[in-house]
Amino acid sequence: MIALSQSSLPATTAITAKDEHALTREVRIAGEHPLCIYFDKREMVTLMTLGRAPELLTLGWLLNQRIIEQASDVSSIQVDWDTSAAAVTSRTLALAGKSWWEQPERLARFEERMDRKTVTTGCGQGTMYSDLMATVRSDAESLGSFNEASISKSQIHRVIAQARHHQAVYQEAGGVHACALADNKPGSDGGFLYFIEDVGRHNAVDAITGWMSIEAQGPEDKIFYTTGRLTSEMVIKCAQMGIAILLSRSGITAMGYELAQELGICLIGRCQGKHFLVYSHPERVDFES
């Protein structure tokens, strides 16, 4: 069991602005806060975040960047907004007094990844380790068919409808993205199992990864939904999570499409009302039900 602080911040703050009639109004704007992740006292990265689920964001980032292999590698995550820091303690340090970085190959692998990081189209993070794509491709055989996951047209409509009722911060202040994990079990109503808004969609998907790990939720019968575009990095992260069906209110990129085609992932974009476009692996969609 990971010891987690409970350090969620208010999502919005009030300021004054002048409208088109030069009248002063009080409005709400989305929060944005730096969060520096330290793993066994080694500085890893600084993320800009809304601060709604910083502990889950931290855990998900470590997992998605392959710094750790599983949540049980971590003993505690303590977030202190006075210092804008998330202090992660490894289980090896907590139980045996040995830092995670005492194994030279771990430190060498991390430093190599930092040297090879790639600037991406992500908002809120903007970098990924360039070898993640190669790692996911090497895992393609095991990720493979993703248990032949499929989705019905009516279920797509239900997920889109659910999203309209959850974006509280966006409706109040704008300026944020949202991601959700939806239920795709037979007979389900497409209800959201977990929903998170953040200043960047990559932060939000990392928080979902952290939640799935903490709650021991498998990827089977799950749908990933985002308000943001489906880029290669989003496809990579969802592939690592084992989710085969991705929905977006926005569009997709060419590299996201190519990677999804290769890995057997169904990308569904431009989801608005009753409308959507299936970009990759349409055989996963039942258009008749």
MARVEXMAR-950909 format. One record per residue (C-alpha): residue in three letters; x, y, z. Coordinates in pm, whole numbers, padded with zeros to 5 digits, always signed. Each point is the difference from the previous one (the first is absolute). Example, Ala and Ser with C-alpha at 12.3 -4.5 7.8 and 13.67 -1.06 7.14 Angstrom:
% MARVEXMAR-950909
ALA+01230-00450+00780
SER+00137+00344-00066
% end
This chain:
% MARVEXMAR-950909
MET+00000+00000+00000
ILE+00143+00339-00099
ALA-00024+00279+00257
LEU-00143+00299-00183
SER-00044+00356+00117
GLN-00333+00164-00076
SER+00114+00324-00157
SER-00262+00091-00258
LEU-00019+00371-00080
PRO-00306+00209-00092
ALA-00050-00026-00375
THR-00076+00368-00063
THR+00068+00343+00145
ALA-00196+00324-00027
ILE+00135+00311-00173
THR-00156+00311-00153
ALA-00012+00068-00372
LYS-00172+00252-00229
ASP-00252-00124-00254
GLU-00069+00134-00349
HIS-00206+00283+00155
ALA+00291+00104+00227
LEU-00195-00125+00301
THR+00198-00159+00283
ARG-00099-00357+00073
GLU+00123-00267+00237
VAL+00098-00310-00194
ARG+00158-00336+00081
ILE+00322-00116-00162
ALA+00166-00343+00010
GLY+00287-00055+00239
GLU+00351-00078-00119
HIS+00271-00109+00241
PRO+00352-00141-00040
LEU+00054-00341+00157
CYS+00358-00127+00018
ILE+00025-00378+00039
TYR+00283-00135+00214
PHE+00060-00376+00007
ASP+00219-00104+00294
LYS+00122+00362+00013
ARG+00098+00007-00369
GLU-00173+00272-00201
MET-00189-00152-00293
VAL-00224+00257-00172
THR-00216+00305+00064
LEU-00358-00026-00123
MET-00249+00284-00030
THR-00329-00122+00142
LEU-00344+00099+00121
GLY+00085-00182+00323
ARG-00316-00207+00027
ALA+00168-00340+00045
PRO+00374+00066+00039
GLU+00078-00334+00165
LEU-00165-00201-00278
LEU+00162+00224-00262
THR+00341-00067+00154
LEU-00049-00376+00015
GLY-00139-00014-00353
TRP+00289+00205-00137
LEU+00254-00236+00155
LEU-00183-00300-00144
ASN-00055+00143-00348
GLN+00362+00110-00028
ARG+00111-00350+00105
ILE+00196+00137+00296
ILE-00177-00265+00210
GLU-00160-00321-00114
GLN-00289-00019+00246
ALA-00165+00203+00274
SER+00143-00228+00269
ASP+00346+00141-00081
VAL-00115+00312+00187
SER-00049+00026+00376
SER-00139+00354+00029
ILE-00078+00317-00194
GLN-00019+00320+00202
VAL-00094+00327-00173
ASP+00085+00333+00161
TRP-00133+00303-00187
ASP+00204+00238+00219
THR+00307-00134-00180
SER-00186-00110-00318
ALA+00150-00345+00042
ALA-00110-00363-00013
ALA+00237-00212+00209
VAL-00009-00364-00110
THR+00159-00262+00222
SER+00081-00338-00153
ARG-00085-00321+00181
THR+00368-00097+00001
LEU+00086+00320+00187
ALA-00290-00034+00244
LEU+00063-00367+00081
ALA+00372-00051-00046
GLY+00148+00349+00013
LYS+00127-00034-00357
SER-00074+00272-00252
TRP-00164-00100-00326
TRP+00301+00149-00175
GLU+00257-00223+00174
GLN-00036-00239-00293
PRO+00231+00161-00260
GLU-00201-00126-00296
ARG-00310+00188+00117
LEU+00187+00328+00023
ALA+00174-00059-00334
ARG-00331-00084-00169
PHE-00167+00313+00138
GLU+00288+00227-00102
GLU+00004-00151-00348
ARG-00371+00064-00036
MET+00043+00359+00111
ASP+00266+00046-00267
ARG-00238-00141-00263
LYS-00323+00173+00099
THR-00217+00132-00282
VAL-00202+00321-00009
THR-00360-00092-00076
THR-00333+00166-00071
GLY-00110-00062+00358
CYS-00136+00278+00219
GLY+00085+00001+00369
GLN+00307-00221-00051
GLY+00145+00035-00349
THR+00262-00272+00019
MET+00012-00375-00018
TYR+00281-00248+00001
SER+00076-00090-00359
ASP+00055-00370+00070
LEU-00357-00051+00124
MET-00126-00047-00355
ALA+00262-00269-00060
THR-00093-00164+00329
VAL-00369-00006-00085
ARG+00075-00143-00342
SER+00210-00273+00157
ASP-00294-00080+00225
ALA-00243-00001-00294
GLU-00026-00378-00005
SER-00118-00012+00360
LEU-00215+00312-00038
GLY-00117-00151-00328
SER-00372-00043-00033
PHE-00085+00156+00337
ASN-00239-00291+00054
GLU-00182+00094-00322
ALA-00169+00298+00166
SER-00299+00146-00184
ILE-00256+00274+00045
SER-00354+00063-00125
LYS-00129+00316-00163
SER-00247+00049+00284
GLN+00279-00032+00255
ILE+00200+00270-00178
HIS-00304+00227+00023
ARG-00034-00073+00372
VAL+00364+00086+00070
ILE-00032+00328-00192
ALA-00314+00085+00197
GLN+00171-00078+00332
ALA+00285+00238-00084
ARG-00235+00296-00035
HIS-00106-00034+00365
HIS+00346-00028+00155
GLN+00204+00296-00119
ALA-00064+00224+00299
VAL+00327+00193-00011
TYR-00016+00050-00376
GLN-00357+00128+00021
GLU+00088+00236+00283
ALA+00335+00131-00115
GLY+00115-00165-00324
GLY+00370-00050-00060
VAL+00019-00369+00091
HIS-00011-00344-00158
ALA-00181-00305+00133
CYS+00062-00373-00017
ALA-00218-00283+00124
LEU-00007-00376+00033
ALA-00340-00136-00101
ASP-00164-00337+00063
ASN-00041-00217-00310
LYS-00135-00315+00159
PRO-00292-00162-00186
GLY-00321+00171+00105
SER+00175+00293+00169
ASP-00115+00358-00049
GLY+00346+00130-00092
GLY+00034+00158+00344
PHE+00329+00165+00093
LEU+00203-00199+00251
TYR+00244+00287+00045
PHE-00002+00355-00137
ILE+00268+00267+00034
GLU+00057+00349-00140
ASP+00344+00163-00023
VAL+00181+00273-00190
GLY+00139-00266-00234
ARG-00149-00322-00129
HIS+00328-00186+00068
ASN-00027+00086+00369
ALA-00357-00130-00002
VAL+00090-00333-00163
ASP+00286-00045+00245
ALA-00244+00053+00288
ILE-00224-00271-00149
THR+00300-00234-00017
GLY+00069+00074+00366
TRP-00365-00062+00094
MET-00012-00332-00187
SER+00315-00112+00177
ILE-00120+00101+00347
GLU-00345-00154-00053
ALA+00140-00313-00172
GLN-00221+00063-00302
GLY+00083-00204-00309
PRO-00040+00139-00352
GLU-00255-00261-00107
ASP-00340+00147-00090
LYS+00128+00356+00031
ILE-00025+00300-00234
PHE+00227+00302+00011
TYR-00156+00340-00071
THR+00173+00336-00039
THR-00096+00350-00104
GLY+00343+00042-00159
ARG+00150-00128-00322
LEU+00130-00354-00026
THR+00371+00036-00071
SER+00267-00270-00010
GLU+00081+00063+00366
MET-00363-00047+00103
VAL-00016-00324-00201
ILE+00324-00120+00163
LYS-00129+00068+00350
CYS-00330-00174-00065
ALA+00184-00294-00157
GLN+00208-00030+00316
MET-00324+00000+00199
GLY-00134-00277-00226
ILE-00302+00196-00124
ALA-00100-00068-00361
ILE-00284+00249-00056
LEU+00071+00373+00015
LEU-00260+00273-00043
SER+00070+00370-00049
ARG-00214+00309-00032
SER+00282+00132-00218
GLY+00193-00155-00289
ILE+00310-00212-00043
THR+00351+00044-00139
ALA+00171-00193-00278
MET+00249-00166+00234
GLY-00275-00086+00245
TYR-00191-00162-00286
GLU+00298-00197-00127
LEU+00085-00132+00345
ALA-00362-00094+00072
GLN-00021-00188-00328
GLU+00316-00189+00088
LEU-00106-00090+00354
GLY-00364-00087-00072
ILE-00146+00298+00186
CYS-00333+00147-00108
LEU+00009+00381-00019
ILE-00337+00177-00004
GLY+00009+00377-00031
ARG-00211+00310-00063
CYS-00249-00134+00255
GLN-00276+00260+00023
GLY-00365-00079+00070
LYS-00087-00300-00217
HIS+00290+00051-00237
PHE+00341-00169-00001
LEU+00270-00124-00237
VAL+00171-00338+00033
TYR+00355+00054-00124
SER+00164-00334+00071
HIS-00115-00361+00037
PRO-00370+00056-00076
GLU-00051-00374+00036
ARG-00006+00062+00374
VAL-00318+00208-00034
ASP-00348-00152-00027
PHE-00181+00261-00210
GLU-00333-00183+00026
SER-00055+00011+00375
% end
